[in-house]
Amino acid sequence: MNNKVLILSAHPDDEILGCGGVIQKHKEENDQISVCIVTDGCSSQYPDDEVIANQKNAETQKVKQFLKIDNYFYLDFPDMKLDSVAHLDINKEISKIVSKIKPQIIYTHSPTDLNMDHRQVYYSTEVVTRPLNNYLKKVYTYETLSSTEWRKEQAFIPNTFVNIKPYINKKIKALSFYESETRDYPHSRSLKGIEILAQYRGLQTGLEFAEAFRLITNYD
């Protein structure tokens, strides 16, 4: 096994929107992939709806099996309310996961996202990835359709591009398992939407399909 990789996501489906291609690349390289979902993904939008909660859990399990993701961790903070949770509490729980996994690479949300939950996950990532360990090497932020591109005052400016041509079809299929989250085109959180974004990021760097990231920490 080459690297341990941790993807921090506020909600179920964020990990595929942002990293669905790079997950497959890491698996081909025999890396261990862990995903940490910080919120419960539904309590604010669908309060006390056990059917939706079970559906979202089932969708995540399908994605885990399909992409052969090694571990999923669920912190179960209330979705759409992370800004009302004590910052220290989020930091502590994410820190436990980081200490357990000891990842060499972390992918997290962008601080430019419209969604406040995403920004809170980023702020906690900054805290828990301070240079106080000897295993973490790189931290990247990723973009999440229907959030990153909708922020008007700040823009996501990537500095790292990954060729996902071999993985784009499987990324689209993985997102299709999140039936509760996908929308019809021209909504950006659609199957066609993620293909268009991958094409656009590819155009920026001479590739057919790419995922874009911003390297924010490099301890190499």
N, C-alpha and C positions, 0 to 999 in steps of 0.2 A: 504494500500500500504506500503510495507516494505522499499524499497530503490528506489532512482532515479539513473539510470545507463546511462552514456553517452559514446558512442563509437565514437571516432574520427578516420576518415578514409580519406586518401588522395583522393581515387577514388571510384566510384561505383564498388562494388564487394569485396573490401577489408574487409568490415564489415562481410561478409559471410565467406570468406576464413579464417579469423582470429577468428571470434567469433560466427559463425553460430550455434554452439551447445550451447554455454553458453547463448546466447540470449534466446533460448528456456527454459533453466533452470531458468533464471531470470523471464521469463513470468509465469512459473509454480509457482514461489514463489510470484507472484503478484507484481513484481517490474515494475516500469515504464521504458521503453526503449526508448532512444533518440539516433539517429544517426546523426552525422554531417559530411557531405561530403565536404571536403575543396576545391577541385578543380572542374572545370566543367567537367572533365573526358574525354574530346575529342578534345578541340580546337587545340592542337598541333598536334595530330595524324591525325585529320580529320578537317582541318581548313575550316570554313565557310560551313560545311556540316550539314545542318539543319535536314536532314533525320536521320543521326547518332545521333545527339543531342536529337531528339525526341525519338528515339529508346531507348537510354540509360535512359531517363527519364521514359519511359513506363516500362522498366525492373525494375527500382527501385521501382516503384509503385506496381508492381506485388509482389516483395519481401516484401514490407511493409505490404501488405494485407495478404500474405501467412503466415508470421511469427507474424502478429499482432503487429508490431513495432508501438509504439505510435507516435513518431515524427521523421521526417526527416528535417534536415536543410541543405541548400546548400549555400556555401560561394562563389562559382564560380570564384575562382582564376584560372589562366591558368594552365592546367595540364602539367606536365613535365617541368615546369618553376618556381617552387616555390623558387628555389635558386636565381632567378632573382628578386623576390618580396622582398620589404623591410621586414625584420624580424619583425619589430614593427607593420607593417600593419596586418600581419598574427596573431600576438599575440593579437592585439586589437579585431579582429573579432572572434577568438576562445574564448577570454575572455568574449565577449558579450553573447555567447551561454552558457558558464559555469555559468555566473551570472544569466542568465535566468532560466536555469534548476536547478541549485544548487544541483548537483549530489553528492551522497555519494560514488559512484564508477565510475572511468573512465578507459576505455580501449583505448590504443593508439598504434601507430606503434613502432617498435623496432628501436633503433639507429644503429643497426647492418645491416639494410636492404641495399640491393644494390641500390634500387630506391631512388633517391635523394628527391623526393617529400615526401616519407615516413619519411626520416630522418628529413626533415624540420618540419613536423607535430610533430614529437617527440620533437624537440628542443623547439617548441612553447608550447607544453604541459608542459615541464619542467618549463617554465616561468609562465604560467597561473595557475599552481597548487602549487605555493609557499604557505607556511603555513600562509595564510592571511585571512582565512575564518573559520567558525565553523561548516561547513557541510561536507566537503570532508574527506573521511576516507581512501580510498585506490586507488592507481593508478597501473594499470598493463600494460605491453607491450605484444603484441601478434605477432605471426608470420604470414607472408603472402607468400603463395606459389608463385614461380617465382620471388621472390625478396629476402626473408630472407635466403633461402637455397643456393642462388647463390652468396652470398658475400664470397669471398675467404679469406680475411684477418681477418675477425671477425666472431664470431659464436653467434647465439642466444642460450643462456643457461637458460632454464626455471627452475623455482623453485616452480611452482604451476601447478597442473594437475587436470583437471575437467573431470569426467566421462561423456561421451556423448553417451554412448551406446543407451539410449532411444531416442536420437535425431539425430543420424548420417544419417538416411535415409532422414529425413526432411531437414537436412543441404545440402545434395547432391541435393535434389530437388530444394531448394532455389537457389543454385548456377546455376542450369540449366536454370533459368529464365534469367541469364546474358549471353544470346547467343552471344552477341558482344564481350565478354571477355573470355569465356571458349575456350579451345583448345582440340585437340584430344590427347589421351594418345599415347606415353609416356611423353608428355608435362606435367610439374608438375601442371599447372593451368587447370587441367582436372577433370572430375567427379571422375574418378578412382584415380587420384592423391591425392585428398583430403581424400579419403577413406584410401589410403595407409598411408598417414601421420598420420591420426587418429589411425590407427592400431599400427604404430611405437611408437607414444607417449603413447599409452596404454601399450605396452610392457615395457616401461620404468618405469611403476608404477603399474604393476599387474592388468591392466584393459584391456578390449577388444578394446575399442575405447576411446580416450581422446583428449582434446584440451590442449595445453601447453601455459603457460603464465609466465611472469617474474614480480613478485611483486616488484615495485621500490619505492613505497611510502606507508607507513602504519602509519596513524595518530591515530589509535585506542589506 
